[in-house]
Structures are given as C-alpha cells and as structure tokens.
Amino acid sequence: MSKNYRPITAGFMDELREVEVRREIDNFLLALYSYPERFAGDPCLSFEQYLCSIMAGESVNGGTPRVH
C-alpha cells in the first residue's frame, strides 16, 4: 500500500468535521453577541454556562437567542 492511500470516506468525514466546526463557531458567536442581554437579566450566569446551554441546544429565555 502506498503512503498516499486515503480511505474513500475521508472526504466525507472532512465535510462533516467542517460542518461541526462551523456550528461551534456560530454557537460561540451567538453566545458572544447575546450574552450581555442575558447577563442583564441573570447576573449569576457565567458566559461559560450560557455558552454550554446554547451548545446543548437549550432554549434561552423561552426561545432561541437572537444575535444583535
């Protein structure tokens, strides 16, 4: 087998990883932009807790957080 051998599914896995990374970036930016409003209503909530809630897909304030 040559050193350049690459499984057929590698391209597919690369695409899946890219989608996953893009989703993580989008979630981080969503948290970054919407955290100040959330913090104003709940100052005990850390940014990390807020980000984790978004990453877990939890509803925030009864709905999806908005990016300002």
C-alpha positions as CSV (number, residue, x, y, z in Angstrom):
1,M,0.0,0.0,0.0
2,S,1.3,3.5,-0.8
3,K,1.7,6.2,1.7
4,N,-0.8,8.3,-0.2
5,Y,-3.6,5.9,0.4
6,R,-6.6,7.6,1.8
7,P,-9.9,5.9,2.5
8,I,-12.9,6.9,0.3
9,T,-14.8,8.2,3.4
10,A,-12.1,10.6,4.4
11,G,-13.5,13.4,2.2
12,F,-17.0,12.8,3.7
13,M,-15.5,12.9,7.2
14,D,-13.7,16.1,6.4
15,E,-17.0,17.7,5.3
16,L,-18.8,16.5,8.5
17,R,-16.0,17.9,10.6
18,E,-16.2,21.2,8.7
19,V,-20.0,21.4,9.4
20,E,-19.4,20.6,13.1
21,V,-16.7,23.3,13.4
22,R,-18.9,25.9,11.6
23,R,-21.7,25.1,14.0
24,E,-19.4,25.5,17.0
25,I,-18.2,28.9,15.7
26,D,-21.8,30.0,15.0
27,N,-22.9,29.0,18.5
28,F,-19.9,30.8,20.1
29,L,-20.7,34.0,18.1
30,L,-24.4,33.7,19.1
31,A,-23.4,33.4,22.7
32,L,-20.9,36.3,22.5
33,Y,-23.5,38.7,21.0
34,S,-26.5,37.7,23.1
35,Y,-24.8,37.2,26.4
36,P,-24.9,40.9,27.6
37,E,-28.7,40.9,27.4
38,R,-29.0,37.6,29.2
39,F,-26.4,38.7,31.8
40,A,-28.5,41.8,32.5
41,G,-31.4,39.5,33.4
42,D,-29.4,36.9,35.2
43,P,-26.0,38.3,36.5
44,C,-25.2,35.0,38.2
45,L,-25.0,33.2,34.9
46,S,-21.4,32.9,33.6
47,F,-20.5,33.1,29.9
48,E,-19.3,29.5,30.1
49,Q,-22.7,28.3,31.4
50,Y,-24.5,30.3,28.8
51,L,-22.4,29.0,26.0
52,C,-22.8,25.4,27.2
53,S,-26.6,25.9,27.3
54,I,-26.5,27.1,23.7
55,M,-24.2,24.3,22.6
56,A,-26.6,21.8,24.3
57,G,-29.5,23.3,22.3
58,E,-31.4,24.5,25.3
59,S,-34.0,27.2,24.9
60,V,-32.9,30.6,26.3
61,N,-35.5,32.9,27.7
62,G,-38.2,30.7,26.4
63,G,-36.8,30.8,22.8
64,T,-33.8,30.9,20.6
65,P,-31.2,33.6,21.5
66,R,-31.1,36.4,19.0
67,V,-27.8,37.8,17.5
68,H,-27.8,41.6,17.8
